[in-house]
């Protein structure tokens, strides 16, 4: 049966499509601009004005220069460590906290919930945070990046709500058979919460991948720097000392003046952005199917 749309519905559909296409282009074009610029010739990039719809004189010399930078490769390894170990700790700690808050008849549960909720709206500030990390002896160590943010309050409550939606009868049956709380959590609750776990892993992993502020404050050893701190130095501080000879991108060119060298530096910055963001963008499609389901389960079920 074909349902005919009214004129108003047709107009709404057209306007809706136009707005969504405009929004998609607005979100997609900056990424395409960076990608196209990263494989463009510096001289052609300097001459170009307006919207870029394709690479200008294809070259990958910028990427070669980026991967020759030892700080980039070292930053990659550090970031992979922070993402991998940090996300595992995040999921472990958040799962335990969510399990406790989701169980009925837990002593002082309401008080603990209030205290945890309080931290979402009020904090001590940067100076007490810095002093706490320093007193704990975590300054200039990898743990200063992982431990202070081990639990996100928002993620904790999303996971708690998801756990609360699992039938209590499963827990009661397991405890009758002699299971303790850890057995119930890791062998019953978590296997039934794969969707929300995937979403939490995505949130935490993206947070670790993009994190730079704590590393900038707590780390002094450059060997411990994550990739985003290196990226910040190149983009904001314009630190090109570790990028080798940027001028080699235009070596031998009769037009290799100060402007071309400047655009060569811009090219390297574009390449660094792509190198730093591509892995996390490729990760998202693999867990996209869990994303909406996990968030809805964790937000609505009670």
C-alpha positions as CSV (number, residue, x, y, z in Angstrom):
1,X,0.0,0.0,0.0
2,X,1.5,3.3,-1.1
3,X,0.7,6.3,1.2
4,X,0.7,9.6,-0.6
5,X,2.4,12.5,1.1
6,X,0.7,15.8,1.5
7,X,2.3,18.9,0.0
8,X,3.4,20.0,3.5
9,X,5.1,16.6,4.1
10,X,6.9,16.8,0.7
11,X,8.1,20.3,1.5
12,X,9.3,19.2,4.9
13,X,11.1,16.2,3.4
14,X,12.9,18.4,0.8
15,X,13.9,21.0,3.5
16,X,15.1,18.2,5.8
17,X,17.2,16.7,3.0
18,X,18.8,20.0,2.2
19,X,19.6,20.8,5.8
20,X,21.1,17.3,6.4
21,X,23.2,17.5,3.2
22,X,24.4,21.0,4.2
23,X,25.3,19.7,7.6
24,X,27.1,16.7,6.2
25,X,29.2,18.9,3.8
26,X,30.0,21.2,6.7
27,X,31.3,18.3,8.8
28,X,33.0,16.4,5.9
29,X,34.7,19.2,4.0
30,X,37.3,20.3,6.7
31,X,38.5,16.7,6.9
32,X,38.7,16.4,3.1
33,X,40.5,19.8,2.9
34,X,43.2,18.6,5.4
35,X,43.5,15.3,3.5
36,X,43.9,16.9,0.1
37,X,46.3,19.5,1.4
38,X,48.5,16.9,3.0
39,X,49.2,15.3,-0.4
40,X,49.5,18.5,-2.3
41,X,52.6,20.1,-3.7
42,X,53.7,23.1,-1.5
43,X,54.1,25.4,-4.5
44,X,50.6,24.5,-5.9
45,X,49.2,24.8,-2.4
46,X,50.6,28.3,-2.1
47,X,49.1,29.4,-5.4
48,X,45.6,28.0,-4.7
49,X,42.8,30.0,-3.4
50,X,39.2,29.1,-2.5
51,X,37.6,25.6,-2.0
52,X,39.9,22.6,-2.6
53,X,38.1,19.6,-4.2
54,X,41.2,17.6,-5.1
55,X,44.9,17.3,-4.3
56,X,47.1,19.9,-6.1
57,X,50.1,18.1,-7.5
58,X,50.1,14.8,-5.7
59,X,53.1,14.1,-3.4
60,X,53.6,12.1,-0.2
61,X,56.9,13.7,0.7
62,X,55.2,15.4,3.7
63,X,54.3,12.0,5.1
64,X,57.8,10.7,4.6
65,X,59.1,13.6,6.6
66,X,56.6,13.1,9.4
67,X,57.4,9.4,9.8
68,X,61.1,10.3,9.9
69,X,60.5,12.2,13.0
70,X,61.4,10.0,16.0
71,X,59.0,11.9,18.2
72,X,56.0,10.9,16.1
73,X,56.8,7.2,16.3
74,X,57.6,7.4,20.0
75,X,54.4,9.4,20.6
76,X,52.4,6.8,18.7
77,X,53.8,4.0,20.9
78,X,53.0,6.0,24.1
79,X,49.5,6.8,22.9
80,X,48.8,3.2,22.1
81,X,50.0,2.3,25.6
82,X,47.8,5.0,27.2
83,X,44.8,4.0,25.1
84,X,45.2,0.2,25.6
85,X,46.1,0.1,29.3
86,X,44.1,3.2,30.2
87,X,40.9,1.9,28.6
88,X,41.3,-1.5,30.3
89,X,41.6,0.2,33.7
90,X,38.7,2.5,32.9
91,X,36.4,-0.4,32.0
92,X,37.5,-2.5,35.0
93,X,37.0,0.3,37.5
94,X,33.8,1.7,36.0
95,X,32.3,-1.8,35.9
96,X,33.0,-2.4,39.5
97,X,31.6,1.0,40.5
98,X,28.5,0.6,38.3
99,X,27.9,-2.9,39.7
100,X,27.9,-1.7,43.3
101,X,25.6,1.3,42.6
102,X,23.2,-0.8,40.6
103,X,22.6,-3.5,43.3
104,X,19.7,-3.2,45.7
105,X,20.1,-2.9,49.4
106,X,23.7,-1.8,49.2
107,X,24.8,0.0,52.4
108,X,25.1,3.8,51.9
109,X,24.3,3.5,48.2
110,X,22.4,6.7,48.1
111,X,25.1,8.6,49.9
112,X,27.8,7.2,47.5
113,X,25.6,8.2,44.6
114,X,25.3,11.7,45.9
115,X,29.0,12.1,46.5
116,X,29.9,10.8,43.0
117,X,27.2,13.0,41.4
118,X,28.6,16.0,43.3
119,X,31.9,15.6,41.5
120,X,30.2,16.1,38.2
121,X,29.3,19.7,39.1
122,X,32.0,20.8,41.5
123,X,35.8,20.3,41.5
124,X,38.7,21.4,43.5
125,X,40.4,23.1,40.5
126,X,43.7,22.6,38.7
127,X,46.1,23.5,41.6
128,X,44.7,20.9,44.1
129,X,44.6,18.4,41.2
130,X,48.3,19.0,40.5
131,X,49.2,18.8,44.2
132,X,47.3,15.5,44.6
133,X,49.2,13.9,41.7
134,X,52.5,15.2,43.0
135,X,51.9,13.9,46.5
136,X,50.9,10.5,45.1
137,X,54.4,10.3,43.5
138,X,53.0,10.1,39.9
139,X,54.7,13.1,38.5
140,X,56.6,12.4,35.2
141,X,55.2,8.8,35.1
142,X,52.8,7.1,32.8
143,X,50.4,6.6,35.7
144,X,49.8,10.4,35.9
145,X,48.0,10.1,32.6
146,X,46.0,6.9,33.4
147,X,45.0,6.9,37.0
148,X,43.5,10.3,37.7
149,X,40.9,9.8,35.1
150,X,40.3,6.1,35.8
151,X,36.5,6.6,36.2
152,X,34.2,9.0,34.3
153,X,31.2,9.9,36.4
154,X,29.0,10.2,33.3
155,X,30.1,6.8,32.0
156,X,29.7,5.3,35.5
157,X,26.0,6.3,35.6
158,X,25.3,5.1,32.1
159,X,26.8,1.7,32.9
160,X,25.0,1.6,36.3
161,X,21.6,2.2,34.6
162,X,22.4,-0.6,32.1
163,X,23.4,-3.0,34.8
164,X,20.2,-2.2,36.7
165,X,18.1,-3.3,33.7
166,X,19.5,-6.9,33.9
167,X,17.0,-9.2,35.8
168,X,17.8,-9.6,39.4
169,X,16.8,-13.3,39.2
170,X,20.0,-14.1,37.3
171,X,22.1,-12.8,40.1
172,X,20.0,-14.6,42.7
173,X,20.3,-17.9,40.8
174,X,24.0,-17.5,40.6
175,X,24.4,-16.8,44.3
176,X,22.3,-19.8,45.2
177,X,24.9,-21.8,43.3
178,X,27.7,-20.3,45.3
179,X,28.8,-17.4,43.1
180,X,30.3,-14.4,44.7
181,X,29.9,-10.8,43.5
182,X,33.0,-10.9,41.2
183,X,31.6,-14.1,39.5
184,X,28.3,-12.4,39.0
185,X,29.9,-9.3,37.6
186,X,32.4,-10.9,35.2
187,X,30.4,-14.1,34.2
188,X,26.9,-12.8,34.1
189,X,26.5,-9.0,34.1
190,X,29.4,-8.1,31.7
191,X,28.6,-10.8,29.0
192,X,25.1,-9.4,28.9
193,X,26.3,-5.8,28.5
194,X,28.5,-6.0,25.4
195,X,26.8,-3.1,23.7
196,X,27.2,-0.7,26.6
197,X,30.8,-2.0,27.2
198,X,31.6,-1.3,23.5
199,X,30.3,2.3,23.9
200,X,32.2,2.9,27.1
201,X,35.4,1.5,25.5
202,X,34.9,3.9,22.6
203,X,34.4,6.9,24.9
204,X,37.4,6.1,27.0
205,X,39.7,5.2,24.0
206,X,38.8,8.4,22.2
207,X,39.4,10.4,25.4
208,X,42.8,8.8,25.8
209,X,43.7,9.3,22.2
210,X,42.9,13.0,22.2
211,X,44.2,13.8,25.7
212,X,47.1,16.2,25.9
213,X,46.4,18.6,28.8
214,X,47.4,16.2,31.6
215,X,50.5,15.1,29.8
216,X,51.5,18.7,29.3
217,X,51.2,19.4,33.0
218,X,52.5,16.2,34.6
219,X,55.2,15.0,32.1
220,X,58.7,16.5,31.7
221,X,60.3,13.5,30.0
222,X,59.7,13.8,26.2
223,X,60.0,10.1,25.9
224,X,56.7,9.8,27.7
225,X,54.8,12.3,25.6
226,X,51.7,11.1,23.8
227,X,51.1,11.8,20.1
228,X,48.7,14.7,20.8
229,X,51.4,16.7,22.7
230,X,53.8,16.3,19.8
231,X,51.0,17.4,17.5
232,X,50.3,20.4,19.7
233,X,54.0,21.5,19.5
234,X,53.9,21.3,15.7
235,X,50.6,23.0,15.2
236,X,50.4,25.6,18.0
237,X,54.0,26.2,19.1
238,X,55.1,25.8,15.5
239,X,58.0,23.6,16.6
240,X,59.6,22.1,13.5
241,X,63.0,21.4,14.9
242,X,62.4,17.7,15.1
243,X,60.8,17.5,11.6
244,X,64.2,17.4,9.8
245,X,64.8,19.6,6.8
246,X,61.4,20.9,5.8
247,X,63.0,22.9,3.0
248,X,63.8,19.6,1.3
249,X,60.2,19.4,0.2
250,X,61.0,22.1,-2.3
251,X,64.7,21.5,-2.8
252,X,65.9,22.5,-6.2
253,X,62.8,24.6,-7.0
254,X,63.5,28.1,-8.4
255,X,60.5,29.3,-6.5
256,X,61.8,28.0,-3.1
257,X,61.4,31.3,-1.4
258,X,60.3,32.1,2.1
259,X,56.6,31.7,1.2
260,X,57.1,28.3,-0.3
261,X,59.1,27.2,2.8
262,X,56.2,28.5,4.9
263,X,53.7,26.4,3.0
264,X,56.0,23.4,3.2
265,X,55.7,23.8,7.0
266,X,51.9,24.0,6.6
267,X,52.0,20.8,4.5
268,X,53.9,19.0,7.2
269,X,51.3,20.2,9.8
270,X,48.5,18.8,7.6
271,X,50.3,15.5,7.3
272,X,50.7,15.3,11.1
273,X,47.0,16.0,11.6
274,X,46.1,13.1,9.3
275,X,48.6,10.8,10.9
276,X,47.3,11.6,14.4
277,X,43.6,11.3,13.6
278,X,43.3,8.6,11.1
279,X,43.6,5.6,13.5
280,X,40.7,6.6,15.7
281,X,38.6,7.4,12.7
282,X,39.2,3.9,11.3
283,X,38.3,2.3,14.6
284,X,34.8,3.8,14.9
285,X,33.1,1.9,12.0
286,X,33.9,-1.5,13.7
287,X,31.9,-0.6,16.9
288,X,29.3,1.7,15.3
289,X,26.6,-1.0,15.4
290,X,26.9,-1.0,19.2
291,X,27.0,2.7,19.7
292,X,23.3,3.7,19.5
293,X,22.1,0.5,21.2
294,X,24.6,0.8,24.0
295,X,23.8,4.5,24.8
296,X,20.0,3.9,24.6
297,X,20.3,0.8,26.9
298,X,22.4,2.7,29.4
299,X,20.2,5.8,29.3
300,X,16.7,4.5,29.3
301,X,16.5,1.1,31.1
302,X,15.9,1.2,34.8
